[in-house]
Amino acid sequence: MVREHKGKAPTPVTSSSPQQPDDKDFAIREIMKSRIRTFNPFRRSRIPEWNINIAYLCGFQDISFDGTNLYVNKNTSPFRTSVNKILPAVRNDVAMGTKVPPKFDIVPDTTDENDRQTVVAGEKMSGYLRRINDFDKQRGKVIIWYDIANIAWRKQYWDAKYKVIGNNPEPEEEDHNPDLQPGEPIYQGEALSEHTPTNELIWDWRQDTARLPWIIHARPRTWAQLLIDYPETAKNIPASELMESMSSLNEFEIKVFNEFSQLVTPTGTSTVPDSSEMSDKDKEVMVYEMWQIADSNYPLGVFSVMAGLENGVVLQNEPYPIEQYPHGEVPFTAYDMMVPDKSVTGTASRISQARPLQRELNFIRTLILENTAALGNGVIYAPRDANLNFARIDNGTGLIIEYDGGYRPQREQGQPVAGQLFLYVATIVQDINDIFSFPDVSQGKRPMGGPKSGVGIALLQEKADTQHSPTINEMDRADERAMNQLLSIAFANYGKRTFNIVGKDNEWALFEFDPSSYTTKLNVVVRTGSSLPISKALERDMTLGLLREGLLGNPQDPTVKKKVLEHLDIGGLDRILKEKNKDVNFAKKEFQVPVQQYQQMVKQAGAPSEGILKQIYLPAVNPFDDHEVHIVEHKNDLLDKFFEYLGTGDPGMIMIAQAMQAHWMQHSQILTEQQLRQAIMTGQIKREDLESSREKEEAKPKPNKSS
């Protein structure tokens, strides 16, 4: 909790012998330092590669690396050129990977009724959590880091100080919290999921990333932030561990990372402050957050936070917080889709493979420009008496020829660049795209010599999309694990709260969450292939074809119509459906209100009676009813509640169930008559044929009731 600091602000410890930790903190500090230093060789071999990949992604391709820092090469040629083909390839990767969000099914862990209620709540909560966390949009950042490092990560955690919802009142007021000081902020927590850059994580690279025993999250935080979160222990951080932001980078690297920050977060900016004007509170400390799951060596697990490394101060050291994280795993999900063996995680990323081709492309383009200028296009003829200033027009590679007399000599033809060279350049570009698995059709282009029809191109696009299924299926499984962790954290930490969710009628609805009504026993299962970017045009055409053939049910059935409309995913459908919300809500209330009234009367009387049964309100069919809507809603109610009402044995509930069935049949009969009249008016059915059919139906012998 936050405490008010009165008097002089704290200063970092400057003594040569900082405060010594107790035995427990000392032991965990040594373990963390050992793991960090053991990981450093892996980090030193990977992070420079990732930094170079980021530079290429941002367009800084004519660079050198001296083992520590990046530098720009001196431009020795006026024709030096570079074209960034890596950025469009990565952008296409993001477009394909985020085109269709994955579909999750929330399933119960057991068959208990309480678990079924938990699943219903989980379905509502999953939509809420996806919305507030931009869960599906974060895939874009995950894919960018996967292309950079061949591995990317999400973090699922509980932020107890997500936002301030008020302040603690004075002691004499009713809502005063004695655990907080008067005026101290009151926080509301939230279950969060966010992308974590790969270069911030330290893990046992020898282990399978899906079952890591421990992981360390290393990131810089300001001393002021640490004083808020750890007011007692953060005061012991030595001054030697404070650092200026990005102090270890040269000017070019700062520019590169600023560009990258704006690339992954378009509104983000990064500045380098003047360290001479920076207060100690604004300086940063490298903070290491370690998660160790419970095992035979650590029966209770470990959660520790350490500021600094050489003279590190343990800010927090406690067992694994199983109550807040009931899944019992490290709260990080790895996305390493195409790794052949766990020991090579983080190597040979897509950008690393594309860099040699990018350099070759730039080199050949530069040669083409130089040769085009020198061999023909750079020849300049000028009369001698013009007295030209050659320094102003000479480009260094061209040839200026002076002539005498009043005529201009015939210009010599230069040597043209071979057409095969341009074909080779196109091959290099295609090779770069192939590394990222994007043929031309995936970029919205018709392949040269390929089909011209829309259906043909759509079929070709769908074939191209299947090339992504191994990568996207693995990404879906990682999303499944992340959502499973996120839901378990939410159920374990939320108190009684009200959430805004999107209801069935495409309108905002309120969901009352009461943790005492649910368990944490639920599972998240992703539908395999649900996020593959299948052609929407083909999918819609196939759906309408199945509807016309009657394979999805009667095309005139209101339920079938509604399901087909939702499946077609037509733009503006939400607005169309919202126009019928009043009819939907009215249809739902027709039997909700009688049930509530009957239960209230029985509660007041103590038991059902014949008098109460006579007072039950049973709705009739109204002339203003939208019969299609009422048929759909009443059918759903009957499927959900008919046998439930019969099973109660309550005469009133049985009467309501039977009335629901009769009411639904009335709507169906009226709608059928309306459709028949419409068919007769449009000539689809002749009246005499209809009457003849009815006469034949009436003439059939009726079954003997006695038999």
N, C-alpha and C positions, 0 to 999 in steps of 0.2 A: 504494500500500500504506500501511497505517496505521503510524505511528511513535509511540512514546511520547514525550510532551513532558515533559521534566524541568525542574524549577526553576519560575520565574515564568511564568505563562500569558501568551501573546502579547497585545498590545494593538493596536488599529487605528492606522494611521498618521495622525497629527494635524498633520503639517507642511503648510504652505500650498502647498508644491511637492512633491507626491507623486512616488514613484519613476517615472522615465520608462521607457516600454517600448522594446524594440529596434525596428528598422525594420519587421521582419515583423509583430510584434504591433501596432505603431502603424498600419500600413496596414489590417490587418483590423479594428482598433477603429474607424477612420474609416468603413470600409465599413458596419459594423454600425450605427454611430450614424446614418449617412445613411439607411439603410433604415428604421430605427426612426422617425426624424423624418419621413420621407416618408409613412410609414403613419399617423402621428398624426392628420392630418385625417380619414382614413377611420375611424380608431378613435373620434375625438371625435364623429363624426356617428352612430356605431352604438352604442357602449357605453352612453350615457345611455338610448337606446331599450331596450336589453336589460335595463338595471337596472329601468326602469319595468315592463317585462314580468314580471320576476321578482317585483316588488312585487305586481302584480295576481294573479299565480299563487299567491302566499302569502296572498292575502286583503286586502292593504293597497291599497284602491282609491280612497279619498278622500284623494288626495295631490296635491302640487304639486311642480314642478321649476323651480328658479331658474337653470338652466344649468350648475350645478355639483353641487348636492346635492338630495336628496329631502326633503320635509317633509310632515307631516300637516296637513291643513286643519282649522281650528277648527270644531267641531261647533256650528252655530248653531241647529239645529232638534232638538227632543226626539224627533222622528219620523224622524230620519235613519237610513236602513237600507241595507244592502248585502247581496247574496247572491252568493256566488262560483260562477258558472257556468263559469268558465274552467278551474278545477282539475278538475272532473269530465270536461270535454272532453279535456283533456290526458291524464288518467288513462285514458280510453278509447282515446286514440291509443296509449299505451304497451301497453295490453292487447291491442289488435289487432296491433300490430307485433311483439310478443314471444310471441304465442300459439303459433306453430309455428316452431321453429328451422329455418334453411335447411339444405339437404342439399348437401354438397360431394362432388365426384368428384375424386380425385387421379389425374392421367393422366401418363404418361411423356413426356419431351421427345423421345426417340428410341426405336428398337426394340431397343436394346442390352439384353442380359440384366441388366447391372448397373443400368440404369435401371428395369427391372421390379422388382428388389429394392428400389430406392429408393422406388418407388410403394407397395409393400406396407408398408414402414417409415413412409412418409408418412401412410398411412391410420391406422396405429396412433398415430402422433405427433399427428395432428390432433385425435383424440379426447382425448388427454392434455392438449394445449394448451388446448382449449376448456374442459376441466374446471377446470384450475388458474387460468385467467384469468377465469372466469365470462364467457366470450366472448359467449354468447347473452344472458345477463342484462344485460350492458352495453348492449344495444340500448335498454333503458328509458331510461338516461341520455342516450344519443344522441338519442332521439326527443324528450325533454324539451328539450334544447338546440336541436334543430331547430325546435320550436314557438316557442322564445324568439327565435332569431336567424336562422332560415331556413338555417342551416348548422351542422353539428356535425362533430366530429373524433374519430378514434382514433389512438393512437400505438403503434407496434410497435417495441420496442427490446430490447437486451441489457443486463441488469442483472448486472454481474460480481460484485456484492456482495449478491446476493439474500438469502442466509442464511449464518450461521456454522455450519460442520460440524465444527469442531475448532480446536485451537491448535497452533502450531508447536512441536514438542518441542525438547529441549535438543540441542546439537550432537553429543553423544556417542551419541545415539539414532539408530536406523536410518532412521526416516522424517523426519529433520530436513531442512527446506528452507533452503538457504544464502541464498536471496534474501529471507528473512523473519527478523525478530528472534525469539529464543526467546520463546514465550508469545504471539506475535502471532496474531490470529485467522486461520483459513483459511476462505475463502469459497467458496461454490458459486454459480455464475451461473445465470440462468434467462432464457428468452425470454418477454417479457411483452407483453401488449396491454392498454391501459387507455384509458378515455374521457378526453379532454382538453377542458376548458372552452374555448369559443370565444374568450372574452375574454383568454386567455393567449397567443394565437397572432398572429404578424405575418407576413404573406405578401404577395406581389405580386398584389393584387386584380384586376389587369388580365389575368392569365393564367388559363388553364383549370386548375381546382384538381386535375384528374387528372394534370396534367403540370407541376407547379410546379418551377421551377429552384432555388428556395431557400425556406426557411421559418425563422422564429425563434420559439423557445418562451420566453416571458417569464414568470417566476414567482418569487415571493419564497422565499428559503431562509435559514435561520438561519446566522449566521457560524460557529457550532460545526459544522454539517454541512459547510460548505465547507472548514473546517480538516481534517476527516477525509478528504475526497475530494481536496483540493488542498493538502497541508500546506506546500508551499514557496511557492506564489504567493498563497494566500489571506491570508497575513500582510501583504501589501502593500495590502489594501483600506483606503481612507481612512475615517476616522470619519464624514465628511460623507455617505457613502453608506449608513450604517446607519440603520434606521428602526424605529419601534415597529409592531407588528402592527395593521393597519387604522387607522393614525393619520390617514389622509386622509378618513375617513368620519365623518359625524355619528352621534349616538346612534340615530336612527331607522334609518339605513342599516345600522348594525351589527345591529339587531334584524331587519331584513328579510333580510340575508344569513345570519343564524343560522337563521331559519325555512327559508330555501331549502336550507341545508346539511342540515337535518334532513329536508327533503322528499325530496331525492335520495339521502340516506344516512340511513335512519331512526335509526341509533344514533349518528350524528355530532353533535357539539356544537362550539360555537365560543365562546370567551371572549376578553375584552379584558384583558390584564394591566396592572398598574400600572407605567407606564414608569419611575417613580422608583425602583422596586425591581428593575428588570430589569438584568441584567448585559449587557455588550457581546456576549458569546457568544450570548445568547438573542435579540438584536435581529436583524432581518431585512435582507437585501440583495436587491435586484432582480437576478436572474441571467438573462442572455440566452444561449440556446443556439442557435447558427446551423448549419444544414445546407445546404450548397451542393453540388449534384450536379456531376459532371465535365462540362465543355463546352469550347468553344474558348477562352473567357476564363480558365477554371480547369481546366486539363488533368487535375489530380489531384483536383479537388473540394476542399471545405473543411469541416472540423468545428471550430468555435470556441466557447468558453464565456467570457463576459465578465460580471463582477460590477460593478454600478453603470452609470451612463450618462455623466454630465458628467465625472467623474473615474474612468471605468471602468478596471478592471484585467482584462487578458486572463489568465484562469486556464489555458486550454488552447487551443492553436492547432496543428492538424495537418491533413494531407490527409484527404479523405473515407475513413472506415474500411471500405474495400471488402471486406476479409477477414471482418469481423464482419457486414457488411450487403451480401451478394453481389447483392441485387436492384438496387443502384445508384440507388435513388430516395430522395426525402425520406421519412423513416419516419412520415409522417402520412397518414391516409386521410380525405378529405373526404366528408361526407354532405350534398350539396346537391341534393336529389332533384328539385325543381320550379323550378329557376332558368332563366328564359328566355334569359339572356345572362350571360356570366361577369362583366361589369362591374357587375352589380347584386347580386352575391352578398351575402347578409346583410341584405337589405331586405325589407319587407312580409311579416314572419313571420305565422304564424297568430294568435298572441296579439296582435300589433299590429293585425291586422284585426278581432279580436274586442273590443278595448278600447272603441271607441265604442259598440258595442251593449251592453256591460256597464255603461257609465256611464248610457246611456239607460234600461236596465232598473232600475238603482238609483234614478234620478231619478223614474221613474213610480211605483215602489213607495212612495217617500217621499211623493209627492203623494197617493196613495191613502190612506195612513195619516193624513195631515194632514186631508184632506177628510172621511174617515170620522169622525174625532174631532170636527171642527167642525160638521158638518152632520147633526145628529141624535144620534149616539151620545154626543156630548159635552154634551147638555142635561141638567142636574141640577135637580130640583125639591126645595125644602126649606122647611119651616114657619119663619116668621120668629122664633117664640119658641124655636127650637132653638139659636140663637146659635152657629152653626157657625163653625169656624175655617177661613175660605175659603183661607187660604194653604196649608193642609195638603191640601186636596182639589182645588184648582184646578190644572189642568194647563197653563194658559196659552192654550189654544185652545178649551176648553169654555165653556159658558154656564150660570151658576147663577141660577135663578129662585126668589125667595122668595114665599111666599103667606101670606095671613091666613086664620084660621078653622080649623075642624077637619076640613076635607076636602082631598083631594089632587086638583088639577086634571088633566084629561086631557093626557097627554103628546103633544106635537106630533111628527108624523112627520118624520124627517130626509130629506134628499135622497139617494137611493141612488146609488152609483157605477154608471155605465153598464156593462152587461155587455160591450159592444164593447171597452171598455178592457182588460178581463181577457183577451179574445181577442187583443188587440194585444200584451199582455205575453207570452202564449204564443208568438206569432209571433216576438218578439225572441229568446226562448230557443231556438226552432227555428233561427233564423238563425245563432246562435252555434254550435249543433251542426253546421249545414251547412258552416260554415267549416272545421271539423275533420272533415267528411265522415262524420258519424255519424248516420244516421237512427235512429228509435226502436227498430227491431228489433235494432240493434247494441248497444243498452244492455240487452238482455234483456227488452224490453217488447213487447207486442203492439200494433201500430199501431191507432189508433182507426178502426173500420170495416174493418179488415183481416181476413185469414183467422184462423180459430180452431183449425184442426187443426195438429198438430205438424209434419206433413210440409209443409203450406202455409207455416208460419212458417219452417221450415228452408230452404225454397226461397227465400223472401223474404230470409232472412239471407245465403244464398249470393249472391244478386243484389247485396245491399248490399256484400258483401265484394269483389266485382269492382271496385267503385269505388276500392279501395285498391291495385289491381294496379300502376298506374304508379309510385306512391311506393314500394311494397314491392319491386318489381323493381329499382328503382334502388338501394334499400338493400341488396338481395342482392348486386348487383354491387360495391358498396363493401365488403361483408363478404368477398367473393371476393378482392379486392385485399389487404385486411388479412390474411386467412388465408394468402395466398401469401407476403406479406412475413414473417409470423410463422414459417412453416415454413422458409423459406430462412435466417432468422436462427438457428433452432434447429439445423438441419443444419450450419451453418457454425461454431457455437460449442460445441455439446455435445461433450464427450469421451466416453470409454467410460463409460456409465451404465446403470443398471437402473431402469426405470419401471414403476409400477403402472398397468395399463390394464384396461379391461373386455373380457374375451374373448368369443368367439363364443357360449359357453355361458352368458352373463350372469353370469359369475363373474370375480372379480379374478384377473388373470394378470400375470406378470412379463415384461417385454420388454427384452431385452439390446440396447442400441444401441451399435454400433461404427462410428464415422464412416469408418473406412478401407474399409468394405464398400459404401459408398453414394456417389453423386454428389449434386450440388445441382440436377440437371436434372429438375425436376418442375413441373407446372402444376396449379393449383387451378381447377376449373370449378364454378360454382354451377348447380344445376338450376333453370331458369327457373320461377318460380311455386311453388317448393317450400315457401316460408314463407307463402304466402297462407293466411289463416285459413278454409279451406274447412270446411263443416259436417261434423263427424265422424259424426253420425248418418246423414246421406245417404251418406257414403263407405262406412260399414260396411254399410248396407242394399244398396248397389249391389254391393259385393264379394261378399256372401252370395248375391245374385241371380245373379251371374256364376258362382259356384261351383255353385249348384244346376243351372244350365243346362249345366254341364260345359265352359264356355268357358275355365276356368283349368286344366283337366286333370281327371283322374279324381278325384272327391271322396273316394274311398277310398285314394288314393295318399298314403302318409305324407309324402312331400316336399311335395305340394300342401297337405296339412293344416297342416304347420309354417309354410309361407310365408303362408298365409291368416291364421293366428293372429298372426303377427308383424305383418302389415299392419293388422289390426284395431286394434292398439294398445289392448288391453284392460287396464284397471288390474289389477294383481296377476299379470299374465302372467309377469313375471320369476320370481315365486315358483313358479308352476306349472312353468315350464321347468327351474328349478333342481332340482326333485324328480327329474328324469330325467338329471341330470348324471352320476351314476355309470354309468348305461347308456351314455351318450354317450362318456364317457372309456374305458369297457371296449371299446366297439366300435372306437374309434380305435386302441387299442393292439393289437387282434387282428392287424393287419398291420404296424404300426410295429415291434413286437417281432421278428417274423421277419426283416424287412429289416435291422434293426440287428444281430441275431445272425449272419445270413449274411455281412454285410459285415465283421464282426469276425473270423469264421473265415477268410474269404478273405485278410484282412490278415495274419493270423498264418501262414497256409500259403503265402502268396505268389501263389497262383493258384487258380481254381476247380478242383474235382476231383469225380469221381463219388461219392467218399466224403462229401464235404461236402454234395452235393446230397441224399444220403440222410438227412443229419442235419437238414435244414431243417424247422423246426416249422411245420406248416400247421394253423391252428385249425379245429375242427369246430363245428357248430351245437350250442349248449348248450340244455338244457331250460328254463333260467331266462332265456334271452335275450328282450329286448323286440324283437320282430322288426321293428316299425315303425321304431324307432330305428336298428337295424342296417342296414336297407335304405337309409335316408337317408344314413348316414355312409359305408357301403361304396360307394354310388353316387357320392358326392362324391370319394372316394379314386380310384375307377376313372376318373372324368372328368378328374381332375387328373394321374394318374400312369400310366395303362395304357400309353399310347404312349411315355411316357418310359422305362418299364421295358423295353418291347419294343425301343426304339431303342438301348439299351445293348449289345445282342447278348450279354449275359451270360446263360448258361443258367439260373442260379439266379434272377435277377431276372425272366426270362421265365416260369419256373415259378411264382413268387409271383404275377405278374400274372394268369396263367391260373387259379390257385387262388382269387384274389380274385373273379374272375368266377363261377366255379362256386359259391363260398361265397355270393355275393349271390343267385344263382338259387335256392339251397336255401332261404334265408330267404323269398324271394318266393313259392316254392311252398307253404311251410308257412303263410304268412300268407293266401294265397288259399284254402287248404283251411279255415282257421279262419273266414274270412269267409263261405264257402259254408255251413258248418255253422250259423253264426249266422243266415244268411238262411233256412235250412230250419226252424230252431227258431222263428223269428218269423213264419213263414208267407209270407215274401216270395218264396220259390222252393219249388215242389213237388218232392219227391224223384223222383217218376216222370218229371217233365219234365226233370230234370237227367240221369237215366239214359238217357232217350230221346235227348237231345242228344249224350251221349257215344257211344251206339251209332251215330248218324248220322255222327259225326265219324270213328269207326273204320271205317265202311263205305265211306268215300270212297276211290277208287283212289289208290294211292300213286304218285308220279312214278318213272319208270324211271331207275335210277341210271346205267345204261349210256348212256342218251341225254343 
